[in-house]
Amino acid sequence: MAIADIVSSLNRYGLHFALLDPHNLGALSFSIIEQLAKLKHIDILVHVSVSDLQRNAALYSSEVQRQFDEFAPEWRKHVSLDANLQSVRASMIAYWSDLVKRLGLPRAKHTELIKGTGN
């Protein structure tokens, strides 16, 4: 995996910054964050596409799709699909945030929903 090669080539004690801006949630493999978390001093800015989550939550949560599996491993054990889609989306983000926190990475003090002029 390319990220493992990148992380292994960096100074473990250097100051690092990673901007993760995937095309969609499936492209944001949690293994990337796990690899980056191995660095002692790193700040990670992640763009989580809420619009992708809103548009495709029903599709991504189907048994044959793997986007959520890449984004938040074992999410099916922690996110109930019996709720409405808004609750499913909120639970998915909460679970993903917990996974990040378990890696020892601090949760952002604030998150911001960025909207264009067309909403």
Secondary structure, 3 states (H helix, E strand, C coil): CHHHHHHHHCCCCCEEEEEECCCCHHHCCHHHHHHHCCCCEEEEEECCCHHHHHHHHHHHCCCCCCHHHHHCCCHHHCCCCCCCHHHHHHHHHHHHHHHHHHCCCCCCCCCCCCCCCCC
